[in-house]
Amino acid sequence: MGAQPDGLVNKLARSSEVGIAIVVVGIVLMLVVPMPPDLLDVFLAFNLACAIITLIISIYIEEPLQFAVFPTALLVATLFRLALDISATRMILLHGNEIDPVTKMPIGAGHLIPMFGKVAVGGNLIVGFIMFIVLIIVQIMVITNGAERIAQVAARFTLDAMPGKQMAIDADLHAGNIDADTARKKRKEIERESDFYGSMDGAGKFVKGDAMAAIVIMGVNIIGGLGMGIVYHGMDAAHALETYAILSIGNGLITTVPAFLMSTAMGMVVSRAASEANLGKDIVEQVSGQPDALKIGGGFMLLLGLLAFFGGLPFLMVVTLSGIGGALIYLGFQVSQKTQEVVVAATSTQEQKKKTEQKKPESVVQLMQVDPISLEVGRGLLSLVDPNQGAKLLDRVTSIRRHIALELGIVVPGVRFRDNLQLKPNAYVIKIKEIEVAQGEVQVNQFLAIGPEEKLKNLRGTKTVDPTYGMPGVWISPEQRGDAERLGCMIFDPVSVIATQLTEVVRTHAAEMLGRQEVQALIDTVKKTHPAVVKEIFPDALGLGEIQKVLQNLVKERVSVRDLVSILETMGDNVHITKDPEMLTEFCRVSLSRVICKDYCNNDGTINVITLDPRIEQMIQGAIQRNELGSFLTLDPNVGQEILQAISTQANALQERGLQPILLVAPQIRPALHKLTERSFPNLVVLSWNEIAPKINVNSVGMVQF
């Protein structure tokens, strides 16, 4: 039985589109097609019920977006009321003269309209007319205008605040406080909030126009009814005025009261921006949260009761005022006492919780969490990471993560920023998994000029060394920037210096950040678009760890794994040959030859390389040994040192010419030679002949020999 309401709601939701279309078409038909009086009574009662439900919903919602459909519902309700007004006007003019012989009430326009008119008039047409006009004026000038103004201001402020809110979401995302799905959801909520207040601003004009139309329709009904009663039905003027005035006022009231309720609901909805609960709970909590105000208000009510007693007012008035005052004072003291108890209990609970957490072994687990990347800054650099002061470094980290994602095809985890008072004021430290890997020092309000030492001598400032590449530099004041540029120096602000070093650190340690969880996320992404590719190798042919090692090997040599589909297809093509991650890495490098060569060829499509003496290649190939852990070299240490010295000579010669040192070798020895050189020459690129893409020219500018 408990599932039946949900089933009904689901059925209504599935048929809602058709139902809404039928309702709108029916409203349009009401404008031109006459309806029976009884059906008009049903629709008028339904209109009033909908307005009451809307008002109650506006009281119970906790935030405006929980009733985001309200602007559209308001438009449909306004159209429905206008259709009812027009249908009722038609009946009043055509059949308003029909009188019930028993009750002596007009029945040509149904029963609800004359009943409302009779109650409102109360035996006096002028009083009824004035009450109707007052109700309309209150609706237009107070409630509708106020709600419309709130919606206008809220829409403007929401639109102005969107960039700041977006930046706050991006900062939380980059800091790792929220994930990408949560950030996407928050951005969507901000957009919906702006659209909602804009829609409410427009919907308010419909409500105002509806109220003004009600006055015009009532005047038309009275004037037209007098004409119909006197000319067509032969009624005397007094009888005609009484009959049609009652019907006109009744019609106006029965449609204006729902409009009044809808306007009130509109005001409640748009004014709920700062609320955290429904209206009733907010009022109770916030009013009772000010016990002093309750006491002062109660004292004022007691004073009024005392004045009423000496002023000779009725005893009931004195008792009522005094009772209200006493109740407010009592409530104020009760709230004060309760608040003090809560504060004391909260303080005690918090202290007890701290003591308990310190004693519990589980509290140590939080201390064991390791941040993948962290940046610690001295107190002089806090302005670069403080959101209240611009947080320029946070914005730059966003660009770094995007750049690395495009360059290497991996998602860099969020960078954790910390202040470290033990550092020098302008110093910073970059850590990978809580281990320091780089450090530097910058001057916040100065610029770093980098160039030849003979040119830097002409600049006044603090001499230093670029923390990323070790080039000589000088920290100069902003006034000297123009002089430094004329000397041909490169100029960097402090944020750029830190960001450049952080980018290089991320590139160098990217393989360490590519754990199994990150690899699983990459595979899940590919699986959404290429499920067959993933199914072929994972998890039956290759395990997650083996795929991780292949991707780590590629990223370690700064080969992009962005084209993960091609990498997985290559592993699938060769997994029947070997499951050795090192060999699979070489197969993948061949399939990614265009990607690899693109990073190293010049504008003419040429790669400048150094090659190995064939004798050295044979010597290395003969020294390669393989086991279950991969390949390794068994070279004589002296021979290995001679090879490294020869490689160093050629690599330095290329660097002096401004070229990237690239060593081109036979495919069989590339992995082993890379292991031999990676510690001594981390910037040396080792390529095999199989990795040279078609239409790429090779220019040998040197040979390693001894």
ROKEVO-210528 format. One line per field, with one value per residue (C-alpha): x, y, z; residue number from 0. Coordinates in steps of 0.02 Angstrom, whole numbers, plus 32768, in hexadecimal, padded with zeros to 4 digits. Layout:
// residues N
u	[X;...]
v	[Y;...]
w	[Z;...]
k	[NUM;...]
// end
This chain:
// residues 706
u	[8000;8093;80CA;8024;803C;80E6;809A;8012;8092;80FA;8063;8036;80E9;80EB;8049;806F;80A3;8002;7F9C;7FEA;7FCC;7F15;7F03;7F4B;7EDF;7E47;7E6B;7E71;7DCA;7D7D;7D9C;7D27;7CB5;7C28;7C23;7B98;7B85;7BA9;7C4D;7C7D;7C60;7CD4;7D5D;7D4E;7D5D;7DF0;7E46;7E34;7E75;7F0F;7F36;7F2A;7F9C;801B;801D;8037;80C5;811A;8114;815E;81EC;829B;82E4;8299;82DF;8275;81E2;823D;81A0;8144;815C;8111;8086;8062;804F;7FD9;7F73;7F63;7F28;7EAC;7E66;7E51;7DF6;7D82;7D66;7D36;7CC5;7C71;7C5A;7C03;7B8C;7B6A;7B3B;7AD6;7A7F;7A97;79DE;79B1;7977;795B;78A4;78CB;796A;794D;7A06;7A48;7A72;7AA1;7B5C;7B62;7B55;7C02;7C05;7B61;7B8E;7C35;7BDE;7B56;7BD5;7C46;7BB9;7B67;7ACC;7B2C;7B6B;7BE0;7C36;7C4D;7C93;7D0D;7D49;7D6C;7DCE;7E32;7E5F;7E9B;7F00;7F55;7F7F;7FC8;801E;805D;8070;808B;80FB;8161;8177;81A4;8227;8273;827D;82D0;8354;8371;8385;8403;8466;8464;84A6;852E;8561;856E;8628;8659;85F2;863E;86ED;86C6;8689;8726;8793;873C;874F;8808;8827;87D5;8746;86C3;86C4;869C;85E7;85C5;8614;85AA;850E;8538;8556;84AF;8459;84A5;8466;83B9;83B4;83D8;8357;82D7;82E0;82DD;8240;81EF;8211;81B0;8126;8103;80CD;8049;8002;7FFC;7FA7;7F29;7EF9;7EE0;7E79;7E07;7DD5;7DB0;7D4D;7CE3;7CBB;7C8E;7C1D;7BBF;7BA9;7B84;7B0F;7AAB;7A98;7A64;79EC;7996;7995;7983;792E;78C1;7905;78FA;799E;79A9;7984;79FD;7A87;7A70;7A6E;7B01;7B68;7B5B;7B90;7C1E;7C64;7C51;7CAB;7D35;7D4E;7D4D;7DD6;7E35;7E45;7EA8;7F10;7F30;7F69;7FDA;8028;8048;8097;8104;8142;8169;81C7;8238;825F;829D;834F;83A6;833B;8379;82D3;8219;81C3;8175;8216;8279;8201;8201;82BD;82EE;826E;8291;834A;833B;8300;8329;82B2;8229;8245;8242;81A7;8151;817B;8131;808F;8083;8098;800A;7F9E;7FC3;7F96;7EF6;7EC7;7EDC;7E8E;7DEA;7DEF;7D8C;7DCD;7DDF;7E56;7EC0;7ECA;7EF5;7F83;7FC9;7FBC;8019;80A0;80B7;80BE;8145;81AF;819E;81CC;8264;82A7;8288;82E4;8377;8387;837A;83FD;8477;845C;8478;8518;855B;852A;8576;8618;8620;85F6;8679;86FF;86CD;86CD;877C;87BA;8765;87AA;8858;8848;87FB;8876;8809;8839;88E8;88A2;887D;8933;8969;8915;8995;8973;89AD;89E9;89FD;8A45;8A7F;8A9E;8AEA;8A82;8ABB;8A68;89BF;896F;8990;8923;88A4;87F9;87D4;886D;8855;88A8;8903;8963;88C1;8889;8931;8927;8886;88E5;8970;88F8;88A5;894E;898E;88EB;8902;89BD;89C9;8914;890A;88A2;8912;88CC;88A3;8933;8929;8962;89A8;89FF;8AA3;8AE5;8B8A;8BB4;8BFE;8B75;8B89;8BB8;8B4F;8B61;8B12;8AF1;8ABD;8A6B;8AAC;8B61;8BB7;8BEA;8C04;8C12;8C29;8C1A;8BBE;8BA1;8AE7;8AE4;8B77;8B9D;8C21;8C8D;8CEA;8D72;8E2D;8E95;8EE5;8E38;8DFB;8E8B;8E30;8D9B;8D8D;8D44;8D61;8DC6;8D7F;8D6F;8CD2;8C94;8C54;8CE0;8D71;8D87;8DCE;8D50;8D2F;8C97;8C6D;8BEB;8B56;8BA6;8C39;8BCD;8BD9;8C97;8CA3;8C36;8CA1;8D3A;8CE4;8CC6;8C34;8BBF;8B5B;8AEA;8AF4;8A5A;8AA3;8B48;8AF0;8A77;8B04;8B62;8AC4;8A9E;8B4B;8B3E;8A96;8AE0;8B75;8B0D;8A72;8A90;8A8A;89DE;8998;895D;88E6;884F;887C;8898;87EF;879E;87F1;87B7;8706;8705;873D;86C0;862F;865D;86C4;8684;86C4;8777;8776;871D;87A2;8831;87EA;87DC;87F2;8890;88E8;88D2;88C0;8973;89BD;895F;8997;8A4F;8A42;89F1;8A71;8AFF;8AB8;8A96;8B40;8B90;8B0E;8AAC;89F6;8976;88E7;88C3;889E;8833;88CA;8934;88B4;889D;8959;8962;88D1;892D;89CC;8990;8994;8A4E;8A83;8A3C;8ADF;8AB4;8B5D;8B42;8A8D;8ACD;8B40;8AB0;8A46;8AD2;8AD8;8A1C;8A2E;8ABE;8A63;8A3E;8AF4;8B42;8ACC;8B1E;8BD0;8BCD;8BE8;8B7E;8BCA;8B96;8C4A;8C8D;8D42;8D8E;8E30;8E4F;8EB5;8F50;8F19;8FA4;8F59;8EAB;8EE9;8F44;8EA4;8E37;8EAC;8EA5;8DE6;8DA1;8CE9;8C88;8BD8;8BFB;8C2A;8CCE;8D71;8E25;8EBC;8F3D;8FE7;8FDB;9070;9025;8F7E;8FD3;902C;8F87;8F34;8FC7;8FBC;8F00;8F1B;8F93;8F18;8E80;8ED8;8F07;8E4F;8E19;8E9A;8E49;8D9F;8D63;8D0C;8D88;8D39;8D92;8D57;8D7F;8D49;8CA0;8CEE;8D5A;8CEB;8C9D;8D44;8D9F;8D18;8D30;8DEA;8DDB;8D40;8D9B;8E2F;8DCF;8D18;8CFB;8D40;8CBC;8CDE;8C81;8C88;8C84;8BD8;8B92;8BBA;8B13;8AFD;8B2C;8B9E;8C51;8CE4;8D80;8E14;8E7D;8EF5;8F28;8F51;8FF6;9095]
v	[8000;8076;8074;80AB;8169;8161;8100;8183;8211;81B7;81A0;8258;828A;821E;826A;831C;835E;8327;8364;8412;8420;83F1;8470;84FE;84D4;84C8;8574;85BC;8568;85B6;8661;863F;85AD;85C7;8550;8516;8575;84DA;84BC;8572;8559;84C2;8521;85B7;8546;84EB;8593;85C4;851B;8528;85D5;8594;84FF;8573;85E4;854F;850D;85B7;85AC;84FD;850B;852C;8581;85D0;854C;84C7;851B;8549;8528;85B5;863C;85CA;8591;8648;866E;85DA;8609;86BD;8682;860D;869B;870B;867F;866C;8729;872A;8691;86DD;8784;8729;86D2;8771;87D3;8745;86F8;8771;8797;86E5;86E1;864B;8657;860E;8667;8701;86F4;8703;8656;867B;8682;85ED;85ED;861E;86CA;870B;86BE;871C;87BA;87AF;8793;8820;889D;8878;88D9;8971;897A;8A0C;89AD;8914;897B;89D6;8932;88EC;8987;8986;88CF;88F1;898A;8927;889C;8911;8996;8930;8876;8869;8904;88C9;8819;885B;88D0;8844;87D8;8864;8885;87CB;87AC;883A;8809;8751;877A;87EB;8766;86D9;86F4;86F5;8659;8601;862D;85ED;8548;853A;855E;84D4;845E;8482;8473;83C7;83FA;83C4;8351;837C;833F;83AA;8441;8425;8419;84BA;8518;84DB;8518;85C4;85CD;8592;8612;86A0;8661;864C;86FF;8742;86DC;8716;87CB;87B0;874A;87D9;8847;87C5;87C9;8887;8889;8807;8875;890E;88A8;8872;8928;8943;88A1;88CF;897A;8928;88AC;8935;89A9;891D;88CA;896B;8978;88C2;88C9;896C;895D;88A1;885F;88F5;8901;89A5;8A00;89DE;8923;8913;896F;8902;8860;8881;88DA;8842;87CF;8842;8859;879E;8771;87ED;87AC;86F3;870E;8797;8736;86A9;872F;8781;86DA;86B9;8766;8744;869C;86F3;876D;86DE;8679;8705;873F;8692;86AB;86B0;862B;8581;8531;8546;85E8;85AC;8561;85FC;8670;8609;85F0;86A2;86FA;8689;86A1;8755;8741;87F6;8834;87C4;880A;88BF;88A1;884C;88DF;8957;88F0;88F2;89B0;89BC;894F;89C1;8A5C;8A06;89E1;8A97;8AD5;8A7E;8A05;8962;88E0;885F;88D4;88ED;8831;880A;888A;8858;879E;87B4;881A;879B;870B;8763;8787;86D3;8692;8707;86C7;8612;862B;8680;85F1;8570;85CB;85CF;8516;84EF;8556;8504;8457;8479;84B6;8421;83A9;83F7;83EA;8339;830E;8355;82EF;8253;826F;8283;81DF;817E;8121;814E;8206;81D9;819E;8251;827E;81F0;8238;826F;82FE;82D5;8389;8412;84C1;8510;85CC;8645;86CD;874C;86E8;86CB;8750;86E2;8655;86B6;86BE;8762;87B2;8770;86C5;86DA;8639;85D5;8611;85E5;8534;851F;8548;84D0;843F;8462;8470;83CC;8376;83AC;838B;82E3;82A8;8292;82E9;8341;8337;83D7;8438;844D;84FA;8512;859D;856F;85ED;8590;85C6;866E;86EF;86E8;8631;859E;84E2;8467;83B9;8318;82A0;8306;82FD;839E;839B;8454;84FB;85B1;8664;86F4;87AD;87D3;8884;8871;881E;879C;87D0;873E;8754;8754;878C;881C;8866;8845;88AE;8949;8927;8955;88CF;882D;87AE;86FF;8661;8626;8597;8530;8531;857C;8614;86B5;873C;87DB;880F;88BE;8940;8961;8A07;89A9;8934;89A0;89A9;88EC;88CE;8944;88DF;8843;87F1;877E;87C3;8757;8785;8721;86B9;8686;8654;85E1;859F;8576;8513;84BC;848C;8443;83E3;839B;8366;8314;82B5;8295;81D9;81D6;8228;81A7;8127;8097;80FF;8183;80FE;80B0;815B;816E;80C0;80E5;8181;8120;8096;8110;812F;8095;8004;7F80;7FBF;7FB4;7F0C;7EBD;7ED3;7F02;7EAA;7DFF;7E1A;7E9D;7ED3;7F85;7F85;7F50;7FD8;8054;8026;8040;80EA;811A;80E9;8158;81ED;81DC;8204;828D;822F;8264;81DD;824C;81D7;8149;80EF;80D4;809D;801C;7FDD;7FC8;7F66;7EFC;7ED9;7EA0;7E55;7DA7;7DC1;7E01;7E46;7E98;7F51;7F87;7F32;7F6D;801E;8011;7FD4;8066;80E2;80A6;80BF;816E;819D;8235;8275;825D;82AB;8340;837D;8373;83A1;8453;84B7;845B;83B2;8385;833A;8361;82CA;827D;81C5;8139;80EC;803F;7FF3;803F;8003;7F50;7F5D;7F97;7F15;7E8A;7EC7;7EC7;7E42;7E1D;7DCE;7DD7;7E88;7ECC;7EF4;7F34;7F53;7EED;7F66;7F7B;8017;8069;804B;808E;812B;8145;8136;81B5;822D;8220;823D;82D4;8322;8315;8349;83E5;8413;840E;8473;84F9;8507;851A;846D;83E6;8356;82BD;8216;81A4;80EA;803E;8001;7F6C;7FD7;8071;803C;8006;80A1;8111;80BF;80DB;8195;81CE;81F7;8250;82A8;82BF;8335;82BB;8272;81C0;818D;80F1;80E9;8098;8133;81A8;81CE;81D1;8274;82A4;82C9;8299;8307;82B9;8343;82D5;8225;81DE;8182;8161]
w	[8000;8025;7F6F;7F28;7F3F;7EEB;7E5C;7E49;7E4B;7DC8;7D58;7D69;7D41;7CA5;7C66;7CA1;7BF7;7BA5;7C3A;7C38;7B7D;7B94;7C22;7BBB;7B25;7B98;7BDF;7B30;7B06;7BA3;7B55;7AC3;7AF3;7B73;7C07;7C7B;7D21;7D88;7D2C;7D49;7E05;7E02;7DA8;7E1C;7EB5;7E65;7E44;7EFB;7F35;7EC5;7F0B;7FBD;7F94;7F43;7FDC;8050;7FE3;7FEA;80A8;80B0;8032;8076;7FDD;7F3F;7EC7;7F1B;7EC5;7E23;7DBB;7E14;7D8B;7D07;7D7D;7DA3;7CEA;7CCE;7D69;7D2C;7C82;7CD7;7D42;7CAA;7C50;7CE6;7CEA;7C32;7C44;7CDD;7C82;7BF4;7C6D;7CD0;7C35;7BE6;7C7C;7D0C;7D10;7D42;7DF8;7E6A;7E9F;7F4A;7F80;7F13;7EE0;7E2C;7DE8;7D34;7D5E;7DD4;7E91;7ECE;7E7A;7EC5;7F6F;7F73;7F38;7FBD;8049;800E;7FF2;8099;8068;8028;7F75;7F99;8027;7FB9;7F2A;7F9E;7FEC;7F3F;7F0C;7FAF;7F96;7EE5;7F1C;7FA7;7F2E;7EA9;7F11;7FA4;7F85;7EC9;7EBF;7F54;7F12;7E66;7EB1;7F18;7E7C;7E19;7E9E;7EBC;7E01;7DF0;7E8B;7E5B;7DAD;7DF5;7E73;7DF2;7DC7;7E7E;7EA3;7E0B;7E46;7EF5;7EAA;7E3F;7ED7;7F3B;7EA8;7E92;7F4B;7F4A;7FBE;7F3E;7EA7;7DF3;7DFE;7E97;7E42;7DA7;7E13;7E71;7DCE;7D8D;7E2D;7E17;7D63;7D98;7E24;7DAB;7D2F;7DBA;7DFB;7D4A;7D26;7DC8;7D97;7CF6;7D48;7DC1;7D30;7CFF;7DB0;7DB1;7D07;7D43;7DD9;7D6B;7CF0;7D80;7D9E;7CE6;7CDA;7D71;7D25;7C80;7CDA;7D3A;7CA5;7C2B;7CA9;7CC0;7C05;7BF3;7C88;7C57;7B99;7B7A;7C16;7C44;7CF6;7D56;7D74;7E30;7E1E;7D8C;7DEB;7E86;7E23;7DB0;7E36;7EA8;7E19;7DE1;7E91;7EB5;7E13;7E3B;7EEB;7EC2;7E40;7E9C;7F40;7EEA;7E91;7F3A;7F81;7EEA;7EFD;7FB5;7F88;7F07;7F8B;8003;7F80;7F42;7FF3;802A;7FE7;8091;80E4;811D;814F;8130;8161;8204;8245;8213;826F;830E;8311;82E3;8352;83E6;83C6;8409;84BD;84EA;8464;84AB;855A;8520;84B6;8549;85BB;853C;8534;85F3;85EE;856F;85E0;8674;860E;85D3;8689;86C0;861F;8644;85B1;85BD;8637;85AC;854F;85EC;860C;8557;854C;85F5;85CC;8528;857F;8609;858C;8525;85C0;85FB;854F;8549;85EF;85BC;8518;8571;85EB;8562;84F9;858A;85AA;84F3;84EE;858B;854C;84A1;84EF;8562;84D5;8464;84E9;8511;8458;8444;84D7;8494;83E4;842B;8487;83F8;8387;82F1;82FE;82C4;821D;81E9;8207;8195;80FB;807A;8000;7F4E;7F32;7FB2;7FAE;8051;8054;80CE;811E;809D;8011;8063;7FF5;7F5D;7FA1;800A;7FB2;800A;7FB7;7F06;7F17;7E72;7E8C;7E9D;7DF2;7DA7;7DEE;7D8B;7CEB;7D1C;7D34;7C8D;7C35;7C7F;7C50;7B9A;7B99;7BF1;7BF5;7CB2;7D36;7DB3;7E64;7EC1;7F0E;7FCB;8003;80B2;8110;8162;81E0;81E9;8137;8109;80EA;802C;801C;7FE2;7FDC;7F62;7FA5;7F4F;7FC8;805B;801C;7FEA;7F33;7F0C;7F60;7F33;7F6B;7F18;7F39;7F3C;7EF6;7E7D;7DD7;7DAB;7D17;7CC4;7C41;7C22;7CB7;7C56;7C3A;7CEB;7D2D;7CEE;7D60;7E17;7E86;7EE2;7E80;7E7E;7E18;7DC1;7E31;7D9E;7D1E;7D81;7D10;7D5B;7D85;7DE6;7E4A;7E0F;7E3F;7DCC;7D96;7D47;7CE0;7C45;7C52;7C65;7BCC;7B64;7B98;7B54;7BFD;7C1E;7CA5;7D1D;7DAE;7E51;7E29;7D80;7DD2;7E4E;7DCB;7D52;7DD4;7E0D;7D58;7D40;7DE4;7DAE;7D06;7D5B;7DDB;7D70;7D70;7E2F;7E2C;7DB4;7E33;7E1A;7E4B;7DCA;7D44;7D6E;7D56;7CAB;7C78;7CB1;7C46;7BAB;7BD1;7BBB;7B04;7AD5;7B3F;7AC4;7AD2;7B8F;7B93;7B25;7B9F;7C49;7CBE;7C6B;7C02;7C6C;7D1F;7D5C;7D9E;7CF7;7C9A;7D1F;7D05;7C49;7C5E;7CE3;7C6F;7BE6;7C58;7CA9;7C00;7BE4;7B60;7B63;7B8F;7B59;7AC6;7B3E;7ABE;7A4B;7ADF;7B18;7A65;7A53;7AF5;7AB8;7A15;7A6D;7B11;7AC3;7AA2;7B4C;7BED;7C1D;7C40;7BFC;7B54;7B4B;7B6B;7AD4;7A66;7AA2;7A7E;79CB;79B8;7A02;798D;7946;79F4;7A2A;798F;7993;7A34;79F0;7938;78FB;7881;77EE;7833;7861;7902;792E;7985;79BD;7998;79E5;799A;7959;79C3;7A60;7A2D;7A1A;7AC1;7B19;7AC2;7AF8;7BAD;7BB9;7C2C;7C48;7CD6;7D1E;7D5D;7CB0;7C59;7CA4;7C6D;7CA6;7C63;7CB1;7D20;7CCA;7C1E;7C57;7C9A;7BF5;7B97;7C09;7BF4;7B37;7B3C;7BAE;7B31;7AA1;7B0A;7B49;7A98;7A64;7AFB;7AD2;7A26;7A78;7A42;7AA7;7AC3;7A6E;7A61;79D4;79EC;79B5;79F9;7A53;7AC6;7AE1;7B8A;7BD4;7B96;7BDF;7C89;7C79;7C53;7CB2;7D54;7D06;7C7B;7CAD;7C19;7B98;7B23;7AE9;7A4B;79E0;7923;792A;7980;78F0;789E;77E0;7789;781A;77E6;7855;785B;78B4;7901;7962;7991;7A3B;7A2F;7A90]
k	[0;1;2;3;4;5;6;7;8;9;10;11;12;13;14;15;16;17;18;19;20;21;22;23;24;25;26;27;28;29;30;31;32;33;34;35;36;37;38;39;40;41;42;43;44;45;46;47;48;49;50;51;52;53;54;55;56;57;58;59;60;61;62;63;64;65;66;67;68;69;70;71;72;73;74;75;76;77;78;79;80;81;82;83;84;85;86;87;88;89;90;91;92;93;94;95;96;97;98;99;100;101;102;103;104;105;106;107;108;109;110;111;112;113;114;115;116;117;118;119;120;121;122;123;124;125;126;127;128;129;130;131;132;133;134;135;136;137;138;139;140;141;142;143;144;145;146;147;148;149;150;151;152;153;154;155;156;157;158;159;160;161;162;163;164;165;166;167;168;169;170;171;172;173;174;175;176;177;178;179;180;181;182;183;184;185;186;187;188;189;190;191;192;193;194;195;196;197;198;199;200;201;202;203;204;205;206;207;208;209;210;211;212;213;214;215;216;217;218;219;220;221;222;223;224;225;226;227;228;229;230;231;232;233;234;235;236;237;238;239;240;241;242;243;244;245;246;247;248;249;250;251;252;253;254;255;256;257;258;259;260;261;262;263;264;265;266;267;268;269;270;271;272;273;274;275;276;277;278;279;280;281;282;283;284;285;286;287;288;289;290;291;292;293;294;295;296;297;298;299;300;301;302;303;304;305;306;307;308;309;310;311;312;313;314;315;316;317;318;319;320;321;322;323;324;325;326;327;328;329;330;331;332;333;334;335;336;337;338;339;340;341;342;343;344;345;346;347;348;349;350;351;352;353;354;355;356;357;358;359;360;361;362;363;364;365;366;367;368;369;370;371;372;373;374;375;376;377;378;379;380;381;382;383;384;385;386;387;388;389;390;391;392;393;394;395;396;397;398;399;400;401;402;403;404;405;406;407;408;409;410;411;412;413;414;415;416;417;418;419;420;421;422;423;424;425;426;427;428;429;430;431;432;433;434;435;436;437;438;439;440;441;442;443;444;445;446;447;448;449;450;451;452;453;454;455;456;457;458;459;460;461;462;463;464;465;466;467;468;469;470;471;472;473;474;475;476;477;478;479;480;481;482;483;484;485;486;487;488;489;490;491;492;493;494;495;496;497;498;499;500;501;502;503;504;505;506;507;508;509;510;511;512;513;514;515;516;517;518;519;520;521;522;523;524;525;526;527;528;529;530;531;532;533;534;535;536;537;538;539;540;541;542;543;544;545;546;547;548;549;550;551;552;553;554;555;556;557;558;559;560;561;562;563;564;565;566;567;568;569;570;571;572;573;574;575;576;577;578;579;580;581;582;583;584;585;586;587;588;589;590;591;592;593;594;595;596;597;598;599;600;601;602;603;604;605;606;607;608;609;610;611;612;613;614;615;616;617;618;619;620;621;622;623;624;625;626;627;628;629;630;631;632;633;634;635;636;637;638;639;640;641;642;643;644;645;646;647;648;649;650;651;652;653;654;655;656;657;658;659;660;661;662;663;664;665;666;667;668;669;670;671;672;673;674;675;676;677;678;679;680;681;682;683;684;685;686;687;688;689;690;691;692;693;694;695;696;697;698;699;700;701;702;703;704;705]
// end
